[in-house]
């Protein structure tokens, strides 16, 4: 089964990376950004639907999936720059200079950084199941630490990389099922792509580099830009059975960063797109149709 019928795969060179991206459809540009520990395959349920009305670009973040990273910079600023380069390349080909950007997990953090660094490239943004990085660290109570143990573990690559490499698929399954979403929610072919990716040492290195940046330079960047308030439509969705809304109101938090934020909880754990595709699709479609 082809998870992305009608899409073509291409590579885009950016500063420090080669990004694999699936592209399909025609019309205004929509960019779909995946999270940890996945690849762009997570968007297979939505990409073909969107491609009936939009040009859809589905990259693997630098170092994840089939994308490569050459400069060892896994900050969200670097990931956002990759996406900016992708938008500029694909938007020129499609005669449109802005994109709708939808991100989940690490992809959502990349999208947030993109609207801070390059707001003119983004028409509207949807962030799925995250709080701002600095807010997550602030909320690291004992309960949150148990749920988000990987934030500290992966930030120590000298420890995490060899441990994950010992049984990468087992680690992947634990990571996917450990955030309140059942493993059965993931399409077998998408899961097979995640499994193939996690077996590569470069992908394990990228995942750890991503979280190491999230505990260091990403915090510095976010603190420096705390007073920025990008003025664009923003949709915030989160899983009602996860941790994002357990201790704070995600909308209240995000409206302090994105004043036009709106949204609601979805009946799911962390992986909304796989676990509750119908609810998530309905929310995204309504948000995008408002134009």
C-alpha positions in Angstrom: 0.0 0.0 0.0 1.3 3.5 -0.9 0.7 5.7 2.1 1.0 8.8 -0.1 -0.6 8.1 -3.5 0.3 10.7 -6.1 3.1 12.2 -4.1 6.7 12.3 -5.2 9.7 12.2 -3.0 12.5 14.7 -3.5 15.5 16.1 -1.6 16.0 19.8 -0.8 19.4 21.1 0.2 19.4 23.6 3.1 22.2 25.1 5.2 23.6 22.0 7.0 21.0 19.5 5.9 19.4 17.5 3.1 15.7 17.3 3.7 13.6 14.4 2.2 10.2 15.7 1.4 7.1 14.2 -0.1 5.2 16.6 -2.3 1.7 16.3 -3.9 -1.3 18.2 -5.0 -1.7 21.8 -6.2 -2.8 25.1 -4.8 -1.8 27.0 -1.7 1.1 25.4 0.2 0.5 23.3 3.4 3.5 22.0 5.3 3.0 19.0 7.6 5.7 18.5 10.3 6.1 15.3 12.3 7.3 14.7 15.8 9.4 12.3 17.8 10.1 9.4 17.2 8.4 9.4 13.9 8.8 10.5 10.3 6.6 12.4 7.8 4.7 9.1 7.4 2.5 10.1 10.4 0.5 12.4 8.1 -0.6 9.7 5.7 -4.2 9.9 6.7 -4.4 13.6 5.9 -2.0 14.3 3.1 -4.1 12.9 0.2 -7.2 14.7 1.5 -5.3 18.0 1.6 -3.8 17.4 -1.8 -7.2 17.7 -3.5 -7.1 21.5 -2.7 -3.5 22.3 -1.7 0.1 21.7 -2.6 1.2 19.5 0.4 4.8 19.2 1.5 5.6 16.5 4.1 9.3 16.6 5.1 11.3 14.5 7.5 12.9 16.8 10.1 16.7 17.1 9.8 18.3 13.8 10.9 15.0 12.0 11.2 13.6 9.5 8.7 15.5 9.9 5.4 16.7 13.4 6.0 20.3 14.1 6.8 22.1 16.6 9.0 25.7 17.6 8.3 26.4 20.3 10.8 25.1 18.6 14.0 22.8 21.5 14.7 19.5 20.1 15.9 18.0 23.2 17.4 14.5 24.3 16.5 16.0 27.4 14.9 18.0 25.1 12.5 14.9 22.9 11.8 12.8 26.0 11.2 15.4 27.3 8.7 15.1 24.0 6.9 11.3 24.5 6.7 11.8 28.1 5.5 14.0 26.9 2.7 11.5 24.3 1.8 8.7 26.8 1.7 10.6 29.3 -0.4 11.5 26.5 -2.9 8.1 24.9 -3.2 6.1 28.2 -2.9 8.0 29.7 -5.8 7.2 26.7 -7.9 3.5 27.1 -6.9 3.4 30.9 -7.3 2.4 31.4 -3.6 4.7 33.1 -1.1 3.2 31.8 2.2 2.3 28.5 3.7 -0.1 27.0 6.2 2.1 25.1 8.7 0.8 22.2 10.8 3.0 20.5 13.3 2.8 17.8 15.9 5.2 17.4 18.9 8.8 18.4 17.8 7.3 19.5 14.5 5.0 21.9 16.3 7.9 23.3 18.2 9.7 23.8 14.8 6.5 25.5 13.5 6.5 27.9 16.6 10.1 28.7 16.0 9.4 29.4 12.3 6.7 31.9 13.0 9.1 33.7 15.5 12.1 33.7 13.1 10.3 34.1 9.7 6.7 35.2 10.4 6.2 36.5 6.8 6.4 32.9 5.5 3.5 31.5 7.5 -0.2 32.3 6.8 -1.5 30.4 9.7 -0.2 27.7 12.1 -1.6 24.7 13.9 0.3 23.3 16.9 -0.7 19.8 18.1 -0.2 18.6 21.6 2.6 20.8 22.9 3.2 23.6 25.4 6.1 26.0 24.8 9.4 24.4 25.6 10.2 26.6 28.5 6.8 25.9 30.0 7.3 22.1 29.9 10.6 22.5 31.8 8.8 24.8 34.3 6.2 22.1 34.9 8.6 19.2 35.5 6.9 17.9 38.7 7.5 14.3 39.8 4.5 13.2 37.8 5.5 15.1 34.7 9.0 13.8 35.0 7.7 10.2 35.0 5.6 10.9 31.9 8.3 12.9 30.1 11.3 11.0 31.3 12.7 11.1 27.7 13.2 14.9 27.9 16.1 14.4 30.3 17.2 11.0 29.1 17.6 11.9 25.4 19.3 15.1 26.4 22.3 13.0 27.5 23.3 11.4 24.2 26.5 9.9 25.6 24.2 7.7 27.7 21.1 7.5 25.5 22.5 6.7 22.1 24.3 3.4 23.0 21.3 2.3 25.1 18.8 2.9 22.3 21.1 1.3 19.8 21.0 -1.9 21.8 17.3 -2.5 21.0 16.1 0.4 18.9 12.7 -1.1 17.9 11.8 -1.9 21.4 12.7 1.6 22.4 10.5 3.0 19.6 7.5 1.0 20.6 7.9 2.0 24.2 8.1 5.7 23.2 5.0 5.5 21.0 2.9 3.6 23.5 4.3 5.5 26.6 2.4 8.7 25.9 -1.1 7.6 26.4 -1.8 6.3 22.8 -2.1 2.5 22.1 0.5 1.0 19.7 -2.4 -0.3 17.7 -3.3 3.3 16.7 -0.3 3.4 14.3 -0.8 2.1 10.7 1.4 -1.0 10.1 3.2 0.6 7.2 3.8 3.9 9.0 5.1 1.9 12.0 7.4 0.0 9.7 8.9 3.2 8.4 9.5 4.4 12.0 11.1 1.1 12.8 13.4 1.2 9.7 14.4 4.8 10.6 15.2 4.1 14.3 17.6 1.3 13.3 19.9 3.9 11.7 22.6 5.3 14.1 22.2 8.7 12.5 18.6 8.9 13.4 19.2 7.9 17.0 21.9 10.6 17.1 19.5 13.2 15.6 16.8 12.3 18.2 19.2 12.8 21.0 20.6 15.9 19.5 17.1 17.3 19.2 16.4 16.8 22.9 19.8 18.0 23.9 19.1 21.3 22.1 15.7 21.3 23.8 17.4 21.4 27.2 20.0 24.0 26.2 20.0 26.4 23.2 16.3 26.1 22.4 15.6 27.5 25.9 18.0 30.4 25.3 16.3 31.2 22.0 12.8 31.1 23.5 13.7 33.2 26.5 15.3 35.8 24.1 12.1 35.9 22.1 9.6 35.8 25.0 8.2 39.2 24.1 7.5 38.4 20.5 3.7 38.1 19.7 3.3 37.0 16.1 -0.1 38.2 14.8 -1.5 35.2 12.8 -4.3 32.7 13.2 -3.2 29.8 15.4 -5.0 26.5 16.2 -4.0 24.7 19.4 -5.1 21.0 19.8 -4.2 18.6 22.6 -5.0 15.2 23.8 -7.5 15.1 26.7 -5.8 11.9 28.1 -2.2 13.3 27.8 -0.2 15.7 29.9 -0.4 18.9 27.9 -3.6 20.1 29.6 -3.2 18.3 32.9 -1.8 21.2 34.9 -2.4 24.3 32.8 -4.9 25.6 30.3 -3.0 25.2 27.0 -5.0 28.0 25.3 -4.2 30.5 28.1 -0.5 29.6 27.9 -0.4 29.9 24.1 -2.4 33.1 24.0 0.5 34.6 25.9 2.7 33.7 22.9 0.2 33.7 20.0 -2.6 36.2 20.8 -5.0 34.8 18.2 -4.7 31.2 19.4 -7.9 29.1 19.6 -8.5 25.4 20.0 -9.7 22.6 22.2 -8.9 19.1 23.5 -9.2 16.0 21.4 -10.3 12.7 23.0 -6.9 11.0 22.6 -3.5 10.6 24.1 -0.4 12.3 22.6 -0.6 11.1 19.0 -3.8 12.8 18.0 -3.4 12.3 14.2 -3.2 8.5 14.5 -5.4 7.9 17.5 -8.3 10.3 16.7 -7.9 11.1 13.0 -11.6 12.1 12.4 -11.7 14.6 15.3 -8.3 16.0 14.5 -9.1 16.3 10.8 -12.4 18.1 11.5 -10.7 20.7 13.7 -7.9 21.3 11.1 -10.3 21.4 8.2 -12.6 24.0 9.9 -9.6 26.1 10.8 -8.2 26.1 7.3 -11.5 26.7 5.6 -11.9 30.0 7.4 -9.3 31.5 5.1 
